[in-house]
Amino acid sequence: MKVKLILPALTEATSPFFRPIKYSLFPPLGLATLAAHLAPDDEVALCDEHVEALDLDDEPDLVAIEAYVTSARRAYAIADHYRGRGAHVAIGGLHPTSLPGEAAAHADTVFVGPGEDTWPRFLEDLRNGRPGRLYRSTSRTLHGQPPPRRDLIRRELYLVPNSIVVSRGCPHRCDFCYKEAFFAGGRSFYLQRVDEALAEIERLPGRHLYFLDDHLFGDPRFAAALFDGMRGMGRLWQAASTVDAVLRPGLLEKAVACGLRSLFVGFETLDAESLRSHAKRQNLRQDYAAAVRRLHDQGVMVNASFVFGTDAHDETVFERTVDWAVGQGVETATFHVLTPYPGTALHARLRACGPRAGCCTRTGTATTPATRCSSPPA
């Protein structure tokens, strides 16, 4: 069977160099992991359109596409093209999970949620001539999963080829996070075995690693065991975590001892009311400045994440946030616009509020925080 795995690009520029550099940071590990489940005699190709041109003149038997909201239009165009050429097209990822009905108009099979349990079942069904239209993940585990087919990845095309994932999801439930939509119907935080994670790290060449986990410190016992196992490997690495985990005694020191040098931290907002209204409880009553100092004292660079657009924000939020970050000596920062992604609690809350008077998201007019529509509906 000829199989083609595709990560569509945000744009359709004739050269990948016209695309934002952030999309060429990491290789598509999800697709490489799907490839690991294929049979030895399957002919498989993996194409990341962010870093290489997509050949549309081939004739694969199976095309699997991973789609984000930013690439959904391009993903659907590619899907339509290959269906027209007779291929069985499967599509999954964050966007199809949130809007499976929309995706179904462009694919023969739609995957909802993570694919560890559904992709192998689909392959068996396909080989038996009875592939399903929709596969919904319910059984979640990383134990015993085959390692990603890194041989399919052109390492030279990526800024950070040594990316790795050893856990899925996050133990927290912030209402704007994609996690609640993507992992609905099963566990939303689960871990690889420590020995399997260490074996995957050992397989990676070079010195630098980037953990793409949503919250590497999310299970302190797992994280501590992982960090203990990494001591002596000579690695330098980056990851993501939370303010409360940074302030927890002991764990950060273990991470630094095995090579942590940069940490992405979800500060999100300086406003306590915003934290409360969006269920970011792990940040409440935490000393942000102390977290930054603690990281700097350990020699760790801070990549601070912020979200703009909560109901407690006004036009001063931009300058206030940037001034705070600069004043704390934060090295890098990412800024996001609060977005009610389908399937999240925020999306449901905004829909429930309806087109009532004073609802800023419906009318586009300025309102006071008390009347804006992300306040709980009566």
Backbone torsions as a table, in degrees:
resi	resn	phi	psi	omega
1	MET	NA	133.7	176.3
2	LYS	-92.6	122.2	-174.6
3	VAL	-121.9	134.9	176.6
4	LYS	-124.0	125.4	179.4
5	LEU	-108.8	126.9	-170.7
6	ILE	-129.6	132.3	166.7
7	LEU	-108.6	104.6	-177.2
8	PRO	-68.8	154.9	179.3
9	ALA	-89.0	162.3	176.7
10	LEU	-65.6	-36.5	-179.1
11	THR	-124.0	176.1	179.7
12	GLU	-114.9	35.6	179.6
13	ALA	-60.9	148.9	-177.4
14	THR	-70.4	-19.4	177.8
15	SER	-127.2	137.3	178.4
16	PRO	-64.1	-17.5	-178.1
17	PHE	-71.6	-11.7	177.1
18	PHE	-84.5	-6.9	-175.6
19	ARG	-90.8	155.9	-179.9
20	PRO	-55.6	138.3	-174.2
21	ILE	-65.2	-25.1	-177.9
22	LYS	-61.4	-26.4	-177.5
23	TYR	-81.0	-5.1	174.7
24	SER	-109.8	19.4	178.9
25	LEU	-71.3	-51.9	-169.8
26	PHE	-123.3	144.8	174.3
27	PRO	-73.6	159.9	-178.2
28	PRO	-78.6	85.1	-177.1
29	LEU	-63.4	-32.6	179.6
30	GLY	-59.6	-47.1	179.2
31	LEU	-67.5	-37.9	177.7
32	ALA	-64.4	-31.0	176.7
33	THR	-72.5	-38.8	174.8
34	LEU	-59.3	-40.4	-178.9
35	ALA	-61.5	-29.8	-178.6
36	ALA	-66.4	-17.7	180.0
37	HIS	-90.0	-5.9	-178.7
38	LEU	-75.5	161.0	-179.7
39	ALA	-73.2	152.9	-178.6
40	PRO	-58.0	-30.5	-177.9
41	ASP	-91.5	3.1	174.6
42	ASP	-72.6	141.0	176.0
43	GLU	-96.2	114.1	-171.3
44	VAL	-123.8	140.2	174.8
45	ALA	-130.1	142.0	178.2
46	LEU	-120.8	127.3	-179.3
47	CYS	-127.0	121.6	172.6
48	ASP	-103.0	106.8	-173.1
49	GLU	-69.0	-10.9	176.8
50	HIS	-70.7	-25.4	-173.4
51	VAL	-123.5	-5.0	179.9
52	GLU	-151.9	154.4	179.9
53	ALA	-71.7	143.4	179.9
54	LEU	-93.4	121.0	176.6
55	ASP	-82.6	115.5	-178.0
56	LEU	-101.1	8.2	-177.3
57	ASP	-97.1	0.5	-179.7
58	ASP	-84.4	175.4	-176.7
59	GLU	-134.5	71.3	177.1
60	PRO	-72.2	158.0	175.1
61	ASP	-81.4	-36.1	-178.2
62	LEU	-131.3	131.0	174.9
63	VAL	-120.8	125.1	176.7
64	ALA	-115.7	127.2	-174.3
65	ILE	-122.1	132.5	173.4
66	GLU	-101.0	125.9	-173.1
67	ALA	-122.4	131.0	168.7
68	TYR	-100.8	169.0	177.6
69	VAL	-61.8	-34.7	-178.2
70	THR	-71.0	-23.1	-176.9
71	SER	-114.4	11.2	-173.1
72	ALA	-60.5	-44.4	-178.7
73	ARG	-61.5	-44.9	178.5
74	ARG	-65.5	-40.3	178.7
75	ALA	-60.1	-43.1	-179.6
76	TYR	-67.1	-37.6	178.8
77	ALA	-64.2	-41.6	177.8
78	ILE	-65.8	-42.5	179.1
79	ALA	-60.3	-46.3	179.4
80	ASP	-60.8	-39.5	179.9
81	HIS	-60.8	-49.4	-175.7
82	TYR	-73.7	-30.2	174.1
83	ARG	-64.5	-37.2	177.5
84	GLY	-64.8	-21.5	178.9
85	ARG	-96.2	6.1	173.8
86	GLY	92.8	4.6	179.4
87	ALA	-79.7	151.6	169.9
88	HIS	-83.0	120.2	-174.4
89	VAL	-107.0	124.5	174.9
90	ALA	-114.7	141.6	-177.8
91	ILE	-137.4	138.8	179.1
92	GLY	-152.4	-175.0	-178.1
93	GLY	117.2	-172.2	-175.2
94	LEU	-62.0	-46.0	-174.9
95	HIS	-71.0	-48.7	176.7
96	PRO	-61.0	-30.4	177.5
97	THR	-65.2	-40.9	-179.6
98	SER	-75.6	-32.7	-177.0
99	LEU	-131.5	66.5	-176.4
100	PRO	-64.3	-32.0	178.5
101	GLY	-65.0	-40.0	176.9
102	GLU	-63.6	-46.1	-178.5
103	ALA	-64.6	-33.2	-177.1
104	ALA	-63.5	-22.4	178.0
105	ALA	-71.7	-11.4	-175.6
106	HIS	-122.6	-1.5	-174.3
107	ALA	-137.6	155.7	174.8
108	ASP	-80.1	-30.9	-179.5
109	THR	-138.3	135.4	179.2
110	VAL	-118.6	135.9	177.4
111	PHE	-107.2	129.2	178.7
112	VAL	-110.5	120.0	-179.4
113	GLY	88.2	-173.6	-180.0
114	PRO	-65.9	158.3	-170.8
115	GLY	-107.2	10.3	-176.8
116	GLU	-58.4	-37.8	-178.1
117	ASP	-96.3	-28.5	-172.9
118	THR	-88.7	-34.3	-177.7
119	TRP	-62.4	-48.2	176.8
120	PRO	-60.1	-37.4	178.9
121	ARG	-66.6	-40.5	177.1
122	PHE	-61.5	-44.3	-179.6
123	LEU	-59.7	-40.9	177.7
124	GLU	-64.3	-43.8	178.9
125	ASP	-63.0	-40.4	-179.0
126	LEU	-64.4	-43.2	-179.8
127	ARG	-66.9	-25.8	177.9
128	ASN	-89.9	5.1	175.8
129	GLY	78.9	18.2	-179.0
130	ARG	-138.1	57.2	179.2
131	PRO	-67.1	141.0	179.6
132	GLY	-80.9	164.2	177.8
133	ARG	-83.5	-31.6	-177.5
134	LEU	-144.0	133.8	176.3
135	TYR	-122.1	123.4	-177.2
136	ARG	-114.2	123.5	-177.2
137	SER	-72.9	133.7	175.4
138	THR	-133.7	-27.9	-178.2
139	SER	-101.8	116.5	-170.9
140	ARG	-115.8	119.6	173.5
141	THR	-159.4	147.3	172.0
142	LEU	-106.8	-1.3	-178.4
143	HIS	-68.6	129.2	175.3
144	GLY	76.1	8.2	178.1
145	GLN	-69.9	140.3	177.8
146	PRO	-67.4	149.2	178.4
147	PRO	-66.3	151.6	179.8
148	PRO	-58.0	147.5	176.4
149	ARG	-77.3	77.5	-178.4
150	ARG	-68.9	-15.1	176.8
151	ASP	-67.3	-17.5	178.5
152	LEU	-85.9	-8.1	-175.6
153	ILE	-96.5	129.2	175.8
154	ARG	-84.7	92.7	-172.6
155	ARG	-57.6	-33.6	-174.7
156	GLU	-67.4	-13.1	-177.7
157	LEU	-88.5	-5.1	-173.0
158	TYR	-117.6	145.6	176.6
159	LEU	-71.1	-35.9	-178.6
160	VAL	-128.5	77.6	-177.5
161	PRO	-68.9	-24.7	-177.8
162	ASN	-89.8	58.0	173.7
163	SER	-89.6	153.5	-174.7
164	ILE	-152.7	149.7	176.5
165	VAL	-129.1	124.1	179.9
166	VAL	-119.1	0.1	174.4
167	SER	-149.6	161.5	177.5
168	ARG	-123.2	138.7	174.7
169	GLY	77.5	-156.8	-172.0
170	CYS	-157.9	146.4	-180.0
171	PRO	-76.2	-10.3	-177.8
172	HIS	-93.2	168.0	-174.5
173	ARG	-132.9	54.8	175.9
174	CYS	-62.0	135.6	-167.3
175	ASP	-74.1	-13.8	180.0
176	PHE	-97.3	-3.0	-172.2
177	CYS	-79.4	140.3	178.0
178	TYR	-59.7	-22.6	-170.5
179	LYS	-56.1	-42.7	-175.4
180	GLU	-65.8	-28.8	176.8
181	ALA	-79.9	-44.1	-173.7
182	PHE	-70.0	-36.3	-175.6
183	PHE	-101.8	13.1	179.8
184	ALA	-59.6	140.1	177.9
185	GLY	92.3	6.7	179.7
186	GLY	-171.4	-173.1	179.9
187	ARG	-60.9	138.8	-179.0
188	SER	-107.4	5.2	174.6
189	PHE	-151.7	117.5	179.9
190	TYR	-150.8	160.5	-164.4
191	LEU	-125.5	152.6	168.2
192	GLN	-79.2	158.2	172.2
193	ARG	-68.1	143.7	-176.5
194	VAL	-59.8	-41.8	-178.7
195	ASP	-65.5	-34.8	177.3
196	GLU	-69.7	-38.7	177.7
197	ALA	-63.9	-43.6	179.3
198	LEU	-65.2	-36.7	177.9
199	ALA	-64.7	-38.2	178.1
200	GLU	-67.4	-38.4	176.8
201	ILE	-63.1	-41.5	179.3
202	GLU	-60.9	-31.9	-177.4
203	ARG	-74.0	-19.1	-175.0
204	LEU	-79.6	131.5	178.8
205	PRO	-77.4	168.6	176.9
206	GLY	76.6	-167.6	-172.8
207	ARG	-112.5	-31.3	-170.4
208	HIS	-93.0	143.1	177.2
209	LEU	-130.8	154.1	170.7
210	TYR	-134.8	113.3	175.8
211	PHE	-79.4	120.8	-179.5
212	LEU	-91.1	6.6	179.2
213	ASP	-57.5	143.3	177.1
214	ASP	-60.7	-36.3	-177.7
215	HIS	-153.4	87.3	-176.0
216	LEU	-61.4	-29.0	-178.4
217	PHE	-91.4	10.9	-171.0
218	GLY	-62.8	-32.0	173.6
219	ASP	-115.2	103.4	-173.3
220	PRO	-57.9	-37.4	-179.3
221	ARG	-67.5	-43.1	176.6
222	PHE	-62.0	-47.5	-177.9
223	ALA	-61.4	-43.7	-179.6
224	ALA	-62.1	-43.2	179.0
225	ALA	-65.3	-39.4	178.4
226	LEU	-63.7	-46.5	-178.3
227	PHE	-65.2	-39.0	176.5
228	ASP	-61.5	-40.9	-179.8
229	GLY	-69.4	-25.7	-179.2
230	MET	-83.5	-13.1	-179.8
231	ARG	-61.3	133.9	179.9
232	GLY	90.4	-6.3	179.0
233	MET	-77.4	-17.0	-179.6
234	GLY	73.2	26.4	-179.2
235	ARG	-90.1	151.8	167.0
236	LEU	-119.1	132.1	-171.0
237	TRP	-148.1	164.4	177.9
238	GLN	-126.7	159.0	-179.4
239	ALA	-162.7	-174.8	177.3
240	ALA	-124.8	145.2	179.0
241	SER	-155.5	-167.8	-176.5
242	THR	-122.2	164.8	-178.5
243	VAL	-60.5	-45.3	-177.3
244	ASP	-64.3	-35.1	178.2
245	ALA	-68.3	-36.6	178.0
246	VAL	-62.9	-38.2	-177.0
247	LEU	-81.9	-9.8	-179.6
248	ARG	-71.9	127.6	-176.9
249	PRO	-64.5	139.0	170.2
250	GLY	97.0	-44.8	-172.4
251	LEU	-70.1	-41.8	179.4
252	LEU	-61.6	-40.0	179.8
253	GLU	-62.1	-40.0	176.6
254	LYS	-63.0	-40.0	180.0
255	ALA	-64.5	-44.8	-179.4
256	VAL	-64.5	-37.9	-178.0
257	ALA	-63.8	-24.0	179.4
258	CYS	-107.1	12.4	168.8
259	GLY	120.1	3.6	177.6
260	LEU	-61.6	128.6	179.4
261	ARG	-129.9	-14.0	179.5
262	SER	-151.1	137.1	-177.4
263	LEU	-133.1	129.1	172.8
264	PHE	-84.4	121.2	-175.4
265	VAL	-122.2	128.4	-179.2
266	GLY	-84.7	81.3	173.5
267	PHE	-71.8	-40.4	175.5
268	GLU	69.1	-55.2	-177.7
269	THR	-158.4	151.9	177.0
270	LEU	-87.4	-3.9	-173.8
271	ASP	-97.7	120.4	-180.0
272	ALA	-62.1	-37.3	179.8
273	GLU	-62.6	-39.0	176.8
274	SER	-63.9	-41.4	178.4
275	LEU	-60.9	-44.8	-179.7
276	ARG	-64.7	-44.8	-174.2
277	SER	-69.4	-20.5	180.0
278	HIS	-113.1	20.7	172.8
279	ALA	59.2	30.3	176.4
280	LYS	-88.7	58.9	-170.6
281	ARG	-68.3	-28.2	-178.5
282	GLN	-66.1	-14.4	178.6
283	ASN	-97.4	-13.1	-177.8
284	LEU	-66.5	140.1	177.8
285	ARG	57.7	28.2	174.5
286	GLN	-104.0	144.9	-179.4
287	ASP	-89.3	98.0	-178.7
288	TYR	-59.0	-44.4	-178.0
289	ALA	-62.3	-37.7	178.5
290	ALA	-66.2	-35.4	178.3
291	ALA	-64.9	-43.2	178.4
292	VAL	-64.0	-45.1	179.5
293	ARG	-61.0	-41.4	-178.8
294	ARG	-62.4	-42.8	177.5
295	LEU	-64.6	-46.5	-179.6
296	HIS	-63.3	-38.8	179.0
297	ASP	-62.8	-27.2	178.7
298	GLN	-91.4	2.6	179.5
299	GLY	78.5	26.4	-177.2
300	VAL	-106.9	128.9	176.1
301	MET	-73.4	144.0	-177.7
302	VAL	-105.8	124.3	168.9
303	ASN	-108.9	101.6	-172.9
304	ALA	-90.5	132.7	178.6
305	SER	-105.3	133.2	178.9
306	PHE	-131.6	150.7	177.3
307	VAL	-121.0	129.3	177.0
308	PHE	-106.6	142.4	172.1
309	GLY	119.4	10.5	176.2
310	THR	-75.8	167.0	-175.8
311	ASP	-69.4	-19.3	177.3
312	ALA	-82.4	-6.7	-178.3
313	HIS	-87.2	145.0	169.8
314	ASP	-128.5	-167.6	-173.2
315	GLU	-68.0	-11.2	179.9
316	THR	-84.6	-8.7	-171.5
317	VAL	-62.8	-33.6	-176.3
318	PHE	-66.3	-52.2	-178.1
319	GLU	-66.2	-40.4	-179.6
320	ARG	-61.2	-43.6	-177.1
321	THR	-67.6	-46.9	-179.6
322	VAL	-64.1	-42.4	178.8
323	ASP	-60.0	-40.8	179.4
324	TRP	-64.4	-46.3	-178.0
325	ALA	-62.1	-43.6	178.9
326	VAL	-65.7	-42.4	-179.7
327	GLY	-63.2	-29.5	179.0
328	GLN	-85.0	-7.5	-178.5
329	GLY	78.1	23.2	177.2
330	VAL	-61.7	130.7	-174.1
331	GLU	-76.1	-46.4	179.7
332	THR	-137.1	157.9	179.9
333	ALA	-148.6	150.6	172.7
334	THR	-122.7	139.9	-176.6
335	PHE	-122.1	132.1	-174.5
336	HIS	-123.6	152.8	174.0
337	VAL	-96.2	126.5	178.6
338	LEU	-56.2	121.8	-174.2
339	THR	-129.1	125.2	179.2
340	PRO	-78.4	82.6	-176.0
341	TYR	-71.4	135.5	-179.2
342	PRO	-54.3	134.7	-179.9
343	GLY	97.0	-11.0	179.0
344	THR	-90.1	161.4	177.3
345	ALA	-63.7	-34.6	177.6
346	LEU	-62.2	-44.4	179.2
347	HIS	-60.5	-44.9	-179.9
348	ALA	-63.5	-38.8	-179.1
349	ARG	-66.9	-41.0	-180.0
350	LEU	-68.7	-38.8	177.1
351	ARG	-64.7	-38.8	-178.2
352	ALA	-67.1	-27.4	-177.6
353	CYS	-70.4	-28.2	176.0
354	GLY	67.9	179.3	-176.1
355	PRO	-82.1	56.1	-177.3
356	ARG	-83.1	164.3	-178.4
357	ALA	-61.3	138.8	177.0
358	GLY	82.6	2.5	-177.6
359	CYS	-80.6	109.2	-170.2
360	CYS	-64.6	-33.8	-176.3
361	THR	-75.4	-18.6	179.0
362	ARG	-91.1	-37.0	-172.4
363	THR	-100.3	-21.4	-176.6
364	GLY	76.5	9.2	-178.9
365	THR	-100.9	157.3	178.8
366	ALA	-71.4	139.9	177.8
367	THR	-137.9	169.9	175.1
368	THR	-84.0	156.6	-179.2
369	PRO	-54.9	-31.5	-177.0
370	ALA	-67.1	-23.4	-175.0
371	THR	-107.0	-4.3	-175.7
372	ARG	-71.9	156.9	-166.0
373	CYS	-82.0	-1.1	174.1
374	SER	-90.3	1.3	169.2
375	SER	-73.5	147.2	-175.5
376	PRO	-55.4	132.7	179.4
377	PRO	-65.9	147.8	179.6
378	ALA	-69.6	NA	NA
